[in-house]
Amino acid sequence: MDIGSVIRDFRKKKKISQTQLAKLSNITQTYLSQIENNQKEPTIPTLKAIAEGLSIPLPVLLFMSIENADIPENKREAYGVISPSVKSLLDTFFSDDK
């Protein structure tokens, strides 16, 4: 799971600075930076706050952070078929904050 990169990507697409998102999420900018760089694993309440700050449902952040290694081996082929389409749809739908 690569939640940090997903948070960073959505933040940048929405043109929100780390400082702004940290303030919206009630965490420090340093902690947000550590999360985005996968140096710290955030709690569920922190993830909820970050998702709210990004105006993205938490399940979307979680799904977007799934990596191939997170999927059982016997289901990876099916995941590989549907994942790009679903991720592209979610990215398009939730990247624009207008």
mmCIF file as gemmi writes it, N, C-alpha and C atoms, coordinates in Angstrom:
data_model
loop_
_atom_site.group_PDB
_atom_site.id
_atom_site.type_symbol
_atom_site.label_atom_id
_atom_site.label_alt_id
_atom_site.label_comp_id
_atom_site.label_asym_id
_atom_site.label_entity_id
_atom_site.label_seq_id
_atom_site.pdbx_PDB_ins_code
_atom_site.Cartn_x
_atom_site.Cartn_y
_atom_site.Cartn_z
_atom_site.occupancy
_atom_site.B_iso_or_equiv
_atom_site.pdbx_formal_charge
_atom_site.auth_seq_id
_atom_site.auth_asym_id
_atom_site.pdbx_PDB_model_num
ATOM 1 N N . MET Axp A 1 ? 0.847 -1.173 0 1 0 ? 1 A 1
ATOM 2 C CA . MET Axp A 1 ? 0 0 0 1 0 ? 1 A 1
ATOM 3 C C . MET Axp A 1 ? 0.895 1.24 0 1 0 ? 1 A 1
ATOM 4 N N . ASP Axp A 2 ? 0.572 2.176 -0.855 1 0 ? 2 A 1
ATOM 5 C CA . ASP Axp A 2 ? 1.37 3.387 -0.988 1 0 ? 2 A 1
ATOM 6 C C . ASP Axp A 2 ? 0.486 4.614 -0.78 1 0 ? 2 A 1
ATOM 7 N N . ILE Axp A 3 ? -0.028 4.758 0.415 1 0 ? 3 A 1
ATOM 8 C CA . ILE Axp A 3 ? -0.97 5.843 0.717 1 0 ? 3 A 1
ATOM 9 C C . ILE Axp A 3 ? -0.312 7.21 0.61 1 0 ? 3 A 1
ATOM 10 N N . GLY Axp A 4 ? 0.961 7.298 0.975 1 0 ? 4 A 1
ATOM 11 C CA . GLY Axp A 4 ? 1.652 8.585 0.964 1 0 ? 4 A 1
ATOM 12 C C . GLY Axp A 4 ? 1.713 9.209 -0.42 1 0 ? 4 A 1
ATOM 13 N N . SER Axp A 5 ? 2.066 8.413 -1.41 1 0 ? 5 A 1
ATOM 14 C CA . SER Axp A 5 ? 2.148 8.928 -2.782 1 0 ? 5 A 1
ATOM 15 C C . SER Axp A 5 ? 0.783 9.348 -3.304 1 0 ? 5 A 1
ATOM 16 N N . VAL Axp A 6 ? -0.229 8.607 -2.925 1 0 ? 6 A 1
ATOM 17 C CA . VAL Axp A 6 ? -1.59 8.941 -3.367 1 0 ? 6 A 1
ATOM 18 C C . VAL Axp A 6 ? -2.023 10.277 -2.767 1 0 ? 6 A 1
ATOM 19 N N . ILE Axp A 7 ? -1.748 10.462 -1.487 1 0 ? 7 A 1
ATOM 20 C CA . ILE Axp A 7 ? -2.089 11.736 -0.837 1 0 ? 7 A 1
ATOM 21 C C . ILE Axp A 7 ? -1.34 12.875 -1.526 1 0 ? 7 A 1
ATOM 22 N N . ARG Axp A 8 ? -0.038 12.705 -1.731 1 0 ? 8 A 1
ATOM 23 C CA . ARG Axp A 8 ? 0.776 13.741 -2.374 1 0 ? 8 A 1
ATOM 24 C C . ARG Axp A 8 ? 0.251 14.054 -3.778 1 0 ? 8 A 1
ATOM 25 N N . ASP Axp A 9 ? -0.07 13.02 -4.553 1 0 ? 9 A 1
ATOM 26 C CA . ASP Axp A 9 ? -0.546 13.233 -5.927 1 0 ? 9 A 1
ATOM 27 C C . ASP Axp A 9 ? -1.865 14.005 -5.946 1 0 ? 9 A 1
ATOM 28 N N . PHE Axp A 10 ? -2.804 13.609 -5.106 1 0 ? 10 A 1
ATOM 29 C CA . PHE Axp A 10 ? -4.079 14.331 -5.057 1 0 ? 10 A 1
ATOM 30 C C . PHE Axp A 10 ? -3.871 15.763 -4.567 1 0 ? 10 A 1
ATOM 31 N N . ARG Axp A 11 ? -3.023 15.952 -3.584 1 0 ? 11 A 1
ATOM 32 C CA . ARG Axp A 11 ? -2.757 17.296 -3.052 1 0 ? 11 A 1
ATOM 33 C C . ARG Axp A 11 ? -2.204 18.188 -4.154 1 0 ? 11 A 1
ATOM 34 N N . LYS Axp A 12 ? -1.256 17.677 -4.902 1 0 ? 12 A 1
ATOM 35 C CA . LYS Axp A 12 ? -0.65 18.474 -5.971 1 0 ? 12 A 1
ATOM 36 C C . LYS Axp A 12 ? -1.645 18.758 -7.092 1 0 ? 12 A 1
ATOM 37 N N . LYS Axp A 13 ? -2.459 17.778 -7.45 1 0 ? 13 A 1
ATOM 38 C CA . LYS Axp A 13 ? -3.455 17.985 -8.501 1 0 ? 13 A 1
ATOM 39 C C . LYS Axp A 13 ? -4.475 19.048 -8.099 1 0 ? 13 A 1
ATOM 40 N N . LYS Axp A 14 ? -4.726 19.13 -6.801 1 0 ? 14 A 1
ATOM 41 C CA . LYS Axp A 14 ? -5.681 20.117 -6.299 1 0 ? 14 A 1
ATOM 42 C C . LYS Axp A 14 ? -5.002 21.45 -5.97 1 0 ? 14 A 1
ATOM 43 N N . LYS Axp A 15 ? -3.674 21.503 -6.218 1 0 ? 15 A 1
ATOM 44 C CA . LYS Axp A 15 ? -2.896 22.715 -5.983 1 0 ? 15 A 1
ATOM 45 C C . LYS Axp A 15 ? -3.013 23.206 -4.536 1 0 ? 15 A 1
ATOM 46 N N . ILE Axp A 16 ? -2.874 22.258 -3.613 1 0 ? 16 A 1
ATOM 47 C CA . ILE Axp A 16 ? -2.892 22.558 -2.183 1 0 ? 16 A 1
ATOM 48 C C . ILE Axp A 16 ? -1.476 22.321 -1.662 1 0 ? 16 A 1
ATOM 49 N N . SER Axp A 17 ? -0.949 23.259 -0.899 1 0 ? 17 A 1
ATOM 50 C CA . SER Axp A 17 ? 0.389 23.076 -0.333 1 0 ? 17 A 1
ATOM 51 C C . SER Axp A 17 ? 0.33 22.101 0.842 1 0 ? 17 A 1
ATOM 52 N N . GLN Axp A 18 ? 1.482 21.572 1.205 1 0 ? 18 A 1
ATOM 53 C CA . GLN Axp A 18 ? 1.54 20.698 2.389 1 0 ? 18 A 1
ATOM 54 C C . GLN Axp A 18 ? 1.062 21.457 3.619 1 0 ? 18 A 1
ATOM 55 N N . THR Axp A 19 ? 1.476 22.698 3.731 1 0 ? 19 A 1
ATOM 56 C CA . THR Axp A 19 ? 1.08 23.509 4.894 1 0 ? 19 A 1
ATOM 57 C C . THR Axp A 19 ? -0.429 23.673 4.947 1 0 ? 19 A 1
ATOM 58 N N . GLN Axp A 20 ? -1.041 23.936 3.795 1 0 ? 20 A 1
ATOM 59 C CA . GLN Axp A 20 ? -2.501 24.098 3.757 1 0 ? 20 A 1
ATOM 60 C C . GLN Axp A 20 ? -3.216 22.809 4.135 1 0 ? 20 A 1
ATOM 61 N N . LEU Axp A 21 ? -2.782 21.692 3.543 1 0 ? 21 A 1
ATOM 62 C CA . LEU Axp A 21 ? -3.435 20.416 3.836 1 0 ? 21 A 1
ATOM 63 C C . LEU Axp A 21 ? -3.215 20.02 5.291 1 0 ? 21 A 1
ATOM 64 N N . ALA Axp A 22 ? -2.03 20.252 5.814 1 0 ? 22 A 1
ATOM 65 C CA . ALA Axp A 22 ? -1.762 19.937 7.22 1 0 ? 22 A 1
ATOM 66 C C . ALA Axp A 22 ? -2.711 20.716 8.119 1 0 ? 22 A 1
ATOM 67 N N . LYS Axp A 23 ? -2.89 21.993 7.814 1 0 ? 23 A 1
ATOM 68 C CA . LYS Axp A 23 ? -3.787 22.831 8.614 1 0 ? 23 A 1
ATOM 69 C C . LYS Axp A 23 ? -5.227 22.319 8.522 1 0 ? 23 A 1
ATOM 70 N N . LEU Axp A 24 ? -5.667 21.983 7.302 1 0 ? 24 A 1
ATOM 71 C CA . LEU Axp A 24 ? -7.021 21.448 7.114 1 0 ? 24 A 1
ATOM 72 C C . LEU Axp A 24 ? -7.223 20.123 7.838 1 0 ? 24 A 1
ATOM 73 N N . SER Axp A 25 ? -6.134 19.366 7.978 1 0 ? 25 A 1
ATOM 74 C CA . SER Axp A 25 ? -6.2 18.027 8.576 1 0 ? 25 A 1
ATOM 75 C C . SER Axp A 25 ? -5.861 18.03 10.065 1 0 ? 25 A 1
ATOM 76 N N . ASN Axp A 26 ? -5.523 19.188 10.588 1 0 ? 26 A 1
ATOM 77 C CA . ASN Axp A 26 ? -5.175 19.34 12.001 1 0 ? 26 A 1
ATOM 78 C C . ASN Axp A 26 ? -3.958 18.494 12.398 1 0 ? 26 A 1
ATOM 79 N N . ILE Axp A 27 ? -2.955 18.482 11.498 1 0 ? 27 A 1
ATOM 80 C CA . ILE Axp A 27 ? -1.684 17.819 11.778 1 0 ? 27 A 1
ATOM 81 C C . ILE Axp A 27 ? -0.569 18.79 11.401 1 0 ? 27 A 1
ATOM 82 N N . THR Axp A 28 ? 0.653 18.471 11.766 1 0 ? 28 A 1
ATOM 83 C CA . THR Axp A 28 ? 1.761 19.344 11.4 1 0 ? 28 A 1
ATOM 84 C C . THR Axp A 28 ? 2.188 19.077 9.967 1 0 ? 28 A 1
ATOM 85 N N . GLN Axp A 29 ? 2.819 20.08 9.384 1 0 ? 29 A 1
ATOM 86 C CA . GLN Axp A 29 ? 3.343 19.932 8.025 1 0 ? 29 A 1
ATOM 87 C C . GLN Axp A 29 ? 4.427 18.86 8.001 1 0 ? 29 A 1
ATOM 88 N N . THR Axp A 30 ? 5.216 18.788 9.068 1 0 ? 30 A 1
ATOM 89 C CA . THR Axp A 30 ? 6.278 17.776 9.157 1 0 ? 30 A 1
ATOM 90 C C . THR Axp A 30 ? 5.685 16.372 9.132 1 0 ? 30 A 1
ATOM 91 N N . TYR Axp A 31 ? 4.617 16.166 9.903 1 0 ? 31 A 1
ATOM 92 C CA . TYR Axp A 31 ? 3.972 14.854 9.939 1 0 ? 31 A 1
ATOM 93 C C . TYR Axp A 31 ? 3.384 14.51 8.573 1 0 ? 31 A 1
ATOM 94 N N . LEU Axp A 32 ? 2.749 15.489 7.91 1 0 ? 32 A 1
ATOM 95 C CA . LEU Axp A 32 ? 2.193 15.247 6.58 1 0 ? 32 A 1
ATOM 96 C C . LEU Axp A 32 ? 3.303 14.883 5.609 1 0 ? 32 A 1
ATOM 97 N N . SER Axp A 33 ? 4.422 15.562 5.678 1 0 ? 33 A 1
ATOM 98 C CA . SER Axp A 33 ? 5.56 15.247 4.818 1 0 ? 33 A 1
ATOM 99 C C . SER Axp A 33 ? 6.03 13.812 5.047 1 0 ? 33 A 1
ATOM 100 N N . GLN Axp A 34 ? 6.097 13.405 6.305 1 0 ? 34 A 1
ATOM 101 C CA . GLN Axp A 34 ? 6.514 12.032 6.62 1 0 ? 34 A 1
ATOM 102 C C . GLN Axp A 34 ? 5.51 11.018 6.089 1 0 ? 34 A 1
ATOM 103 N N . ILE Axp A 35 ? 4.228 11.342 6.144 1 0 ? 35 A 1
ATOM 104 C CA . ILE Axp A 35 ? 3.195 10.457 5.592 1 0 ? 35 A 1
ATOM 105 C C . ILE Axp A 35 ? 3.359 10.358 4.08 1 0 ? 35 A 1
ATOM 106 N N . GLU Axp A 36 ? 3.503 11.508 3.424 1 0 ? 36 A 1
ATOM 107 C CA . GLU Axp A 36 ? 3.628 11.519 1.965 1 0 ? 36 A 1
ATOM 108 C C . GLU Axp A 36 ? 4.869 10.767 1.48 1 0 ? 36 A 1
ATOM 109 N N . ASN Axp A 37 ? 5.895 10.747 2.291 1 0 ? 37 A 1
ATOM 110 C CA . ASN Axp A 37 ? 7.126 10.035 1.939 1 0 ? 37 A 1
ATOM 111 C C . ASN Axp A 37 ? 7.16 8.611 2.49 1 0 ? 37 A 1
ATOM 112 N N . ASN Axp A 38 ? 6.02 8.148 2.993 1 0 ? 38 A 1
ATOM 113 C CA . ASN Axp A 38 ? 5.866 6.797 3.546 1 0 ? 38 A 1
ATOM 114 C C . ASN Axp A 38 ? 6.868 6.5 4.66 1 0 ? 38 A 1
ATOM 115 N N . GLN Axp A 39 ? 7.204 7.535 5.425 1 0 ? 39 A 1
ATOM 116 C CA . GLN Axp A 39 ? 8.076 7.359 6.585 1 0 ? 39 A 1
ATOM 117 C C . GLN Axp A 39 ? 7.264 7.129 7.854 1 0 ? 39 A 1
ATOM 118 N N . LYS Axp A 40 ? 6.016 7.586 7.842 1 0 ? 40 A 1
ATOM 119 C CA . LYS Axp A 40 ? 5.092 7.38 8.967 1 0 ? 40 A 1
ATOM 120 C C . LYS Axp A 40 ? 3.799 6.807 8.431 1 0 ? 40 A 1
ATOM 121 N N . GLU Axp A 41 ? 3.208 5.9 9.211 1 0 ? 41 A 1
ATOM 122 C CA . GLU Axp A 41 ? 1.923 5.313 8.84 1 0 ? 41 A 1
ATOM 123 C C . GLU Axp A 41 ? 0.831 6.002 9.652 1 0 ? 41 A 1
ATOM 124 N N . PRO Axp A 42 ? -0.051 6.728 8.985 1 0 ? 42 A 1
ATOM 125 C CA . PRO Axp A 42 ? -1.083 7.472 9.708 1 0 ? 42 A 1
ATOM 126 C C . PRO Axp A 42 ? -2.173 6.56 10.269 1 0 ? 42 A 1
ATOM 127 N N . THR Axp A 43 ? -2.817 7.045 11.323 1 0 ? 43 A 1
ATOM 128 C CA . THR Axp A 43 ? -3.954 6.333 11.897 1 0 ? 43 A 1
ATOM 129 C C . THR Axp A 43 ? -5.176 6.558 10.996 1 0 ? 43 A 1
ATOM 130 N N . ILE Axp A 44 ? -6.192 5.765 11.198 1 0 ? 44 A 1
ATOM 131 C CA . ILE Axp A 44 ? -7.435 5.938 10.43 1 0 ? 44 A 1
ATOM 132 C C . ILE Axp A 44 ? -8.042 7.323 10.668 1 0 ? 44 A 1
ATOM 133 N N . PRO Axp A 45 ? -8.12 7.809 11.913 1 0 ? 45 A 1
ATOM 134 C CA . PRO Axp A 45 ? -8.645 9.173 12.094 1 0 ? 45 A 1
ATOM 135 C C . PRO Axp A 45 ? -7.824 10.233 11.34 1 0 ? 45 A 1
ATOM 136 N N . THR Axp A 46 ? -6.515 10.07 11.295 1 0 ? 46 A 1
ATOM 137 C CA . THR Axp A 46 ? -5.678 11.013 10.546 1 0 ? 46 A 1
ATOM 138 C C . THR Axp A 46 ? -5.965 10.897 9.056 1 0 ? 46 A 1
ATOM 139 N N . LEU Axp A 47 ? -6.091 9.676 8.552 1 0 ? 47 A 1
ATOM 140 C CA . LEU Axp A 47 ? -6.424 9.489 7.137 1 0 ? 47 A 1
ATOM 141 C C . LEU Axp A 47 ? -7.778 10.109 6.802 1 0 ? 47 A 1
ATOM 142 N N . LYS Axp A 48 ? -8.741 9.964 7.7 1 0 ? 48 A 1
ATOM 143 C CA . LYS Axp A 48 ? -10.058 10.576 7.482 1 0 ? 48 A 1
ATOM 144 C C . LYS Axp A 48 ? -9.937 12.086 7.391 1 0 ? 48 A 1
ATOM 145 N N . ALA Axp A 49 ? -9.145 12.677 8.274 1 0 ? 49 A 1
ATOM 146 C CA . ALA Axp A 49 ? -8.95 14.127 8.275 1 0 ? 49 A 1
ATOM 147 C C . ALA Axp A 49 ? -8.264 14.586 6.987 1 0 ? 49 A 1
ATOM 148 N N . ILE Axp A 50 ? -7.271 13.849 6.545 1 0 ? 50 A 1
ATOM 149 C CA . ILE Axp A 50 ? -6.577 14.182 5.296 1 0 ? 50 A 1
ATOM 150 C C . ILE Axp A 50 ? -7.536 14.056 4.114 1 0 ? 50 A 1
ATOM 151 N N . ALA Axp A 51 ? -8.302 12.98 4.082 1 0 ? 51 A 1
ATOM 152 C CA . ALA Axp A 51 ? -9.274 12.785 3.005 1 0 ? 51 A 1
ATOM 153 C C . ALA Axp A 51 ? -10.28 13.933 2.971 1 0 ? 51 A 1
ATOM 154 N N . GLU Axp A 52 ? -10.754 14.34 4.138 1 0 ? 52 A 1
ATOM 155 C CA . GLU Axp A 52 ? -11.688 15.472 4.2 1 0 ? 52 A 1
ATOM 156 C C . GLU Axp A 52 ? -11.017 16.745 3.7 1 0 ? 52 A 1
ATOM 157 N N . GLY Axp A 53 ? -9.757 16.945 4.08 1 0 ? 53 A 1
ATOM 158 C CA . GLY Axp A 53 ? -9.021 18.116 3.616 1 0 ? 53 A 1
ATOM 159 C C . GLY Axp A 53 ? -8.858 18.138 2.106 1 0 ? 53 A 1
ATOM 160 N N . LEU Axp A 54 ? -8.774 16.973 1.513 1 0 ? 54 A 1
ATOM 161 C CA . LEU Axp A 54 ? -8.649 16.85 0.064 1 0 ? 54 A 1
ATOM 162 C C . LEU Axp A 54 ? -10.007 16.774 -0.641 1 0 ? 54 A 1
ATOM 163 N N . SER Axp A 55 ? -11.086 16.71 0.135 1 0 ? 55 A 1
ATOM 164 C CA . SER Axp A 55 ? -12.449 16.543 -0.401 1 0 ? 55 A 1
ATOM 165 C C . SER Axp A 55 ? -12.566 15.257 -1.217 1 0 ? 55 A 1
ATOM 166 N N . ILE Axp A 56 ? -11.986 14.188 -0.646 1 0 ? 56 A 1
ATOM 167 C CA . ILE Axp A 56 ? -12.01 12.88 -1.283 1 0 ? 56 A 1
ATOM 168 C C . ILE Axp A 56 ? -12.495 11.858 -0.254 1 0 ? 56 A 1
ATOM 169 N N . PRO Axp A 57 ? -13.415 10.971 -0.61 1 0 ? 57 A 1
ATOM 170 C CA . PRO Axp A 57 ? -13.825 9.935 0.341 1 0 ? 57 A 1
ATOM 171 C C . PRO Axp A 57 ? -12.639 9.047 0.724 1 0 ? 57 A 1
ATOM 172 N N . LEU Axp A 58 ? -12.541 8.696 1.986 1 0 ? 58 A 1
ATOM 173 C CA . LEU Axp A 58 ? -11.45 7.854 2.465 1 0 ? 58 A 1
ATOM 174 C C . LEU Axp A 58 ? -11.318 6.558 1.662 1 0 ? 58 A 1
ATOM 175 N N . PRO Axp A 59 ? -12.416 5.857 1.326 1 0 ? 59 A 1
ATOM 176 C CA . PRO Axp A 59 ? -12.255 4.63 0.538 1 0 ? 59 A 1
ATOM 177 C C . PRO Axp A 59 ? -11.561 4.856 -0.804 1 0 ? 59 A 1
ATOM 178 N N . VAL Axp A 60 ? -11.729 6.033 -1.392 1 0 ? 60 A 1
ATOM 179 C CA . VAL Axp A 60 ? -11.048 6.327 -2.656 1 0 ? 60 A 1
ATOM 180 C C . VAL Axp A 60 ? -9.544 6.385 -2.421 1 0 ? 60 A 1
ATOM 181 N N . LEU Axp A 61 ? -9.111 7.087 -1.363 1 0 ? 61 A 1
ATOM 182 C CA . LEU Axp A 61 ? -7.679 7.136 -1.052 1 0 ? 61 A 1
ATOM 183 C C . LEU Axp A 61 ? -7.128 5.736 -0.817 1 0 ? 61 A 1
ATOM 184 N N . LEU Axp A 62 ? -7.865 4.941 -0.092 1 0 ? 62 A 1
ATOM 185 C CA . LEU Axp A 62 ? -7.4 3.587 0.213 1 0 ? 62 A 1
ATOM 186 C C . LEU Axp A 62 ? -7.315 2.728 -1.049 1 0 ? 62 A 1
ATOM 187 N N . PHE Axp A 63 ? -8.335 2.786 -1.89 1 0 ? 63 A 1
ATOM 188 C CA . PHE Axp A 63 ? -8.303 1.99 -3.12 1 0 ? 63 A 1
ATOM 189 C C . PHE Axp A 63 ? -7.157 2.423 -4.023 1 0 ? 63 A 1
ATOM 190 N N . MET Axp A 64 ? -6.982 3.727 -4.159 1 0 ? 64 A 1
ATOM 191 C CA . MET Axp A 64 ? -5.935 4.244 -5.038 1 0 ? 64 A 1
ATOM 192 C C . MET Axp A 64 ? -4.539 3.857 -4.551 1 0 ? 64 A 1
ATOM 193 N N . SER Axp A 65 ? -4.416 3.545 -3.272 1 0 ? 65 A 1
ATOM 194 C CA . SER Axp A 65 ? -3.098 3.215 -2.717 1 0 ? 65 A 1
ATOM 195 C C . SER Axp A 65 ? -2.766 1.722 -2.794 1 0 ? 65 A 1
ATOM 196 N N . ILE Axp A 66 ? -3.708 0.916 -3.249 1 0 ? 66 A 1
ATOM 197 C CA . ILE Axp A 66 ? -3.463 -0.527 -3.359 1 0 ? 66 A 1
ATOM 198 C C . ILE Axp A 66 ? -2.396 -0.792 -4.41 1 0 ? 66 A 1
ATOM 199 N N . GLU Axp A 67 ? -1.46 -1.633 -4.053 1 0 ? 67 A 1
ATOM 200 C CA . GLU Axp A 67 ? -0.414 -2.058 -4.974 1 0 ? 67 A 1
ATOM 201 C C . GLU Axp A 67 ? -0.629 -3.534 -5.31 1 0 ? 67 A 1
ATOM 202 N N . ASN Axp A 68 ? -0.025 -3.972 -6.384 1 0 ? 68 A 1
ATOM 203 C CA . ASN Axp A 68 ? -0.178 -5.351 -6.832 1 0 ? 68 A 1
ATOM 204 C C . ASN Axp A 68 ? 0.155 -6.347 -5.721 1 0 ? 68 A 1
ATOM 205 N N . ALA Axp A 69 ? 1.161 -6.067 -4.935 1 0 ? 69 A 1
ATOM 206 C CA . ALA Axp A 69 ? 1.58 -6.974 -3.858 1 0 ? 69 A 1
ATOM 207 C C . ALA Axp A 69 ? 0.518 -7.107 -2.759 1 0 ? 69 A 1
ATOM 208 N N . ASP Axp A 70 ? -0.415 -6.147 -2.696 1 0 ? 70 A 1
ATOM 209 C CA . ASP Axp A 70 ? -1.477 -6.192 -1.687 1 0 ? 70 A 1
ATOM 210 C C . ASP Axp A 70 ? -2.597 -7.164 -2.066 1 0 ? 70 A 1
ATOM 211 N N . ILE Axp A 71 ? -2.621 -7.579 -3.296 1 0 ? 71 A 1
ATOM 212 C CA . ILE Axp A 71 ? -3.679 -8.442 -3.821 1 0 ? 71 A 1
ATOM 213 C C . ILE Axp A 71 ? -3.236 -9.901 -3.732 1 0 ? 71 A 1
ATOM 214 N N . PRO Axp A 72 ? -4.136 -10.798 -3.299 1 0 ? 72 A 1
ATOM 215 C CA . PRO Axp A 72 ? -3.765 -12.219 -3.29 1 0 ? 72 A 1
ATOM 216 C C . PRO Axp A 72 ? -3.296 -12.646 -4.683 1 0 ? 72 A 1
ATOM 217 N N . GLU Axp A 73 ? -2.291 -13.467 -4.722 1 0 ? 73 A 1
ATOM 218 C CA . GLU Axp A 73 ? -1.662 -13.859 -5.988 1 0 ? 73 A 1
ATOM 219 C C . GLU Axp A 73 ? -2.665 -14.415 -6.998 1 0 ? 73 A 1
ATOM 220 N N . ASN Axp A 74 ? -3.621 -15.197 -6.514 1 0 ? 74 A 1
ATOM 221 C CA . ASN Axp A 74 ? -4.582 -15.816 -7.43 1 0 ? 74 A 1
ATOM 222 C C . ASN Axp A 74 ? -5.605 -14.817 -7.991 1 0 ? 74 A 1
ATOM 223 N N . LYS Axp A 75 ? -5.594 -13.572 -7.51 1 0 ? 75 A 1
ATOM 224 C CA . LYS Axp A 75 ? -6.54 -12.565 -8.001 1 0 ? 75 A 1
ATOM 225 C C . LYS Axp A 75 ? -5.835 -11.393 -8.682 1 0 ? 75 A 1
ATOM 226 N N . ARG Axp A 76 ? -4.522 -11.442 -8.772 1 0 ? 76 A 1
ATOM 227 C CA . ARG Axp A 76 ? -3.758 -10.332 -9.343 1 0 ? 76 A 1
ATOM 228 C C . ARG Axp A 76 ? -4.064 -10.091 -10.811 1 0 ? 76 A 1
ATOM 229 N N . GLU Axp A 77 ? -4.281 -11.156 -11.561 1 0 ? 77 A 1
ATOM 230 C CA . GLU Axp A 77 ? -4.566 -10.977 -12.987 1 0 ? 77 A 1
ATOM 231 C C . GLU Axp A 77 ? -5.864 -10.195 -13.177 1 0 ? 77 A 1
ATOM 232 N N . ALA Axp A 78 ? -6.898 -10.573 -12.459 1 0 ? 78 A 1
ATOM 233 C CA . ALA Axp A 78 ? -8.179 -9.864 -12.56 1 0 ? 78 A 1
ATOM 234 C C . ALA Axp A 78 ? -8.039 -8.419 -12.079 1 0 ? 78 A 1
ATOM 235 N N . TYR Axp A 79 ? -7.311 -8.236 -10.988 1 0 ? 79 A 1
ATOM 236 C CA . TYR Axp A 79 ? -7.076 -6.885 -10.471 1 0 ? 79 A 1
ATOM 237 C C . TYR Axp A 79 ? -6.327 -6.051 -11.512 1 0 ? 79 A 1
ATOM 238 N N . GLY Axp A 80 ? -5.342 -6.657 -12.161 1 0 ? 80 A 1
ATOM 239 C CA . GLY Axp A 80 ? -4.579 -5.961 -13.187 1 0 ? 80 A 1
ATOM 240 C C . GLY Axp A 80 ? -5.424 -5.523 -14.365 1 0 ? 80 A 1
ATOM 241 N N . VAL Axp A 81 ? -6.494 -6.245 -14.632 1 0 ? 81 A 1
ATOM 242 C CA . VAL Axp A 81 ? -7.388 -5.905 -15.738 1 0 ? 81 A 1
ATOM 243 C C . VAL Axp A 81 ? -8.279 -4.723 -15.368 1 0 ? 81 A 1
ATOM 244 N N . ILE Axp A 82 ? -8.866 -4.755 -14.167 1 0 ? 82 A 1
ATOM 245 C CA . ILE Axp A 82 ? -9.83 -3.708 -13.805 1 0 ? 82 A 1
ATOM 246 C C . ILE Axp A 82 ? -9.209 -2.478 -13.138 1 0 ? 82 A 1
ATOM 247 N N . SER Axp A 83 ? -8.107 -2.657 -12.467 1 0 ? 83 A 1
ATOM 248 C CA . SER Axp A 83 ? -7.515 -1.57 -11.689 1 0 ? 83 A 1
ATOM 249 C C . SER Axp A 83 ? -7.208 -0.31 -12.5 1 0 ? 83 A 1
ATOM 250 N N . PRO Axp A 84 ? -6.549 -0.404 -13.654 1 0 ? 84 A 1
ATOM 251 C CA . PRO Axp A 84 ? -6.245 0.836 -14.386 1 0 ? 84 A 1
ATOM 252 C C . PRO Axp A 84 ? -7.484 1.651 -14.736 1 0 ? 84 A 1
ATOM 253 N N . SER Axp A 85 ? -8.542 0.983 -15.142 1 0 ? 85 A 1
ATOM 254 C CA . SER Axp A 85 ? -9.774 1.694 -15.509 1 0 ? 85 A 1
ATOM 255 C C . SER Axp A 85 ? -10.428 2.337 -14.295 1 0 ? 85 A 1
ATOM 256 N N . VAL Axp A 86 ? -10.509 1.585 -13.209 1 0 ? 86 A 1
ATOM 257 C CA . VAL Axp A 86 ? -11.143 2.111 -12.004 1 0 ? 86 A 1
ATOM 258 C C . VAL Axp A 86 ? -10.316 3.27 -11.435 1 0 ? 86 A 1
ATOM 259 N N . LYS Axp A 87 ? -8.998 3.101 -11.376 1 0 ? 87 A 1
ATOM 260 C CA . LYS Axp A 87 ? -8.139 4.168 -10.847 1 0 ? 87 A 1
ATOM 261 C C . LYS Axp A 87 ? -8.213 5.409 -11.724 1 0 ? 87 A 1
ATOM 262 N N . SER Axp A 88 ? -8.257 5.238 -13.033 1 0 ? 88 A 1
ATOM 263 C CA . SER Axp A 88 ? -8.365 6.381 -13.939 1 0 ? 88 A 1
ATOM 264 C C . SER Axp A 88 ? -9.685 7.124 -13.723 1 0 ? 88 A 1
ATOM 265 N N . LEU Axp A 89 ? -10.761 6.373 -13.582 1 0 ? 89 A 1
ATOM 266 C CA . LEU Axp A 89 ? -12.07 6.973 -13.325 1 0 ? 89 A 1
ATOM 267 C C . LEU Axp A 89 ? -12.068 7.746 -12.01 1 0 ? 89 A 1
ATOM 268 N N . LEU Axp A 90 ? -11.562 7.12 -10.952 1 0 ? 90 A 1
ATOM 269 C CA . LEU Axp A 90 ? -11.533 7.778 -9.644 1 0 ? 90 A 1
ATOM 270 C C . LEU Axp A 90 ? -10.639 9.012 -9.669 1 0 ? 90 A 1
ATOM 271 N N . ASP Axp A 91 ? -9.509 8.898 -10.328 1 0 ? 91 A 1
ATOM 272 C CA . ASP Axp A 91 ? -8.584 10.026 -10.423 1 0 ? 91 A 1
ATOM 273 C C . ASP Axp A 91 ? -9.251 11.19 -11.141 1 0 ? 91 A 1
ATOM 274 N N . THR Axp A 92 ? -9.91 10.914 -12.244 1 0 ? 92 A 1
ATOM 275 C CA . THR Axp A 92 ? -10.596 11.965 -13.001 1 0 ? 92 A 1
ATOM 276 C C . THR Axp A 92 ? -11.726 12.579 -12.185 1 0 ? 92 A 1
ATOM 277 N N . PHE Axp A 93 ? -12.475 11.752 -11.517 1 0 ? 93 A 1
ATOM 278 C CA . PHE Axp A 93 ? -13.643 12.207 -10.767 1 0 ? 93 A 1
ATOM 279 C C . PHE Axp A 93 ? -13.266 13.048 -9.553 1 0 ? 93 A 1
ATOM 280 N N . PHE Axp A 94 ? -12.188 12.665 -8.845 1 0 ? 94 A 1
ATOM 281 C CA . PHE Axp A 94 ? -11.857 13.322 -7.593 1 0 ? 94 A 1
ATOM 282 C C . PHE Axp A 94 ? -10.654 14.268 -7.649 1 0 ? 94 A 1
ATOM 283 N N . SER Axp A 95 ? -9.974 14.365 -8.779 1 0 ? 95 A 1
ATOM 284 C CA . SER Axp A 95 ? -8.828 15.279 -8.864 1 0 ? 95 A 1
ATOM 285 C C . SER Axp A 95 ? -9.253 16.725 -8.967 1 0 ? 95 A 1
ATOM 286 N N . ASP Axp A 96 ? -10.354 16.975 -9.635 1 0 ? 96 A 1
ATOM 287 C CA . ASP Axp A 96 ? -10.809 18.348 -9.808 1 0 ? 96 A 1
ATOM 288 C C . ASP Axp A 96 ? -11.665 18.763 -8.627 1 0 ? 96 A 1
ATOM 289 N N . ASP Axp A 97 ? -11.233 19.793 -7.911 1 0 ? 97 A 1
ATOM 290 C CA . ASP Axp A 97 ? -11.978 20.206 -6.705 1 0 ? 97 A 1
ATOM 291 C C . ASP Axp A 97 ? -13.039 21.258 -7.008 1 0 ? 97 A 1
ATOM 292 N N . LYS Axp A 98 ? -13.383 21.432 -8.268 1 0 ? 98 A 1
ATOM 293 C CA . LYS Axp A 98 ? -14.403 22.425 -8.629 1 0 ? 98 A 1
ATOM 294 C C . LYS Axp A 98 ? -15.777 21.838 -8.521 1 0 ? 98 A 1
